[in-house]
Amino acid sequence: MKKPIEDILDICLEKVKEGIPLEEILKEYPDYRDELKDLLIIARNIRDIPLPEPPEGAMASCFLKMGEAVQLNKQIRQKGELARPLYFPSPVWVRVFLLAIIVVSIFWGTVSLSANSLPGSPLYPVKAITEKVKFLLTSNTRGKVELRIVYSEERIKELVRHLDKKRELNTELLKAMLSEASLALGEISRLPEQERQVYFSRLEYLNAYQRDVLENLKPKVTSPEQKLELENAIQMCGRRMGWRSRMDGSRTPPHKMGPRRGQR
Amino acid sequence: MAKGPNDSVSLKEILEKGRLLDEIALATLTEKYYLIIFRYFSYRTKTREDAEDLTGEVFVRMVGAIRNQKGDFPAWLFRIARNLLIDYYRKRHKSKETSLEEIDDKALSRSSKYERETLTLEEIKKLFNFLTEEQKEVITLRFLENYSNEEVARIMDKSTGAVKALQFRGLSTLRNILKREGQYKNEKTD
């Protein structure tokens, strides 16, 4: 196979370097003779150019500049060493791993702390977002019902703690509690028959429990408007206790649950 | 073989010390590479002073960055030089590629000068204007610095095939320019 001209030129250049006469080299490549001759002459002429020399003292002045640079860099390195914590491991993957652990710990710490937060606290939005994310990530209906019931329970717990702490009824929490229970009912209706009965029962117990807790809160509420809101909520819980029979059309009478004291 | 150092065992040791800012090691590296870098700039800058300044800057930058130096040292040093040269061109508002009109003008002005066989540094600098940066680098390293193809390939981070191609294209461009000016008329008739 014929060699490409780039390779032939390179071979010829090496031969010229070895001192073989040009004509002798060119005899081996008659097809490229003219072209190669030009290129080899140019290469030879470039090789013959006297090499430029630096001005006298150029290297000395370079050493001076370098000396300054060395001192400066030594200082920078010393500062860097001092600034770097001694215990911090240097391999990059260890740093990345530790950083990931720190980020995850901060995240979970914040989420855990926010679990006990109340409205008005800086962590409460974290709790609200966590709940929303959990709900969005739950794909099955049963899981969604569970979450709605848990959130409704959580709201009443918050309501009680808020009242104890701030001496006022948080009507937003009250509404949220009722709304979560109502939404849970909507989700239950999409469940299969057998599971539906189980969750209706749980919801009835929840309503009874909430009514019971709200009844107990009555003496602590002083504002007339808030008292009215509380009364409405208690009545709503009472009405909701007959949900199963209405939704289901079953003959089972609604649970007659008296206030269960000591549930709080 | 190249004039440039390739005694990698001792170079490794010098580099280890250099990374710790050992002044003797840094001076040794500078002594070894100063000329090559100076010449690299000499063929590409307008004045000798520019080449001297840029060479000094390469070694100052070397001091600052040697701690993180990896891979082939000469290739790394040439990368610093290349980056400085780009800044130099940018500062001087000088385009690396010469327009066709410029080529014709320069060719006309040079035609009488090239009526001889040898070239001077100034002439080669002018001729380099017609080459791409990579062609210039190959021609410089191969014919002025006497590096082997393998060494040039390592410095330029290219294959030897690519270096050969650049060498061929670079020389061909120079031949075309010089031919146009009658430089090789006499030689052809020899």
Interface residues (C-beta under 8 A of the other chain):
Chain A: I5 E6 D7 L9 D10 L13 K37 D38 L39 I41 I42 A43 N45 I46 R47 D48 I49 P50 L51 P52 P54 P55 A58 M59 S61 C62 F63 K65 M66 G67 A69 V70 N73 K74 R77
Chain B: L21 E23 L26 A27 T30 E31 Y34 L35 F38 R39 S42 Y43 R48 E49 A51 E52 T55 G56 F59 V60 V63 G64 R67 E117 T118 L119 T120 L121 I124 I139 R142 F143 L144 N146 N149 G161 K164 A165 Q167 F168 L171 S172 L174 R175 L178 K179 Y184 E187 K188
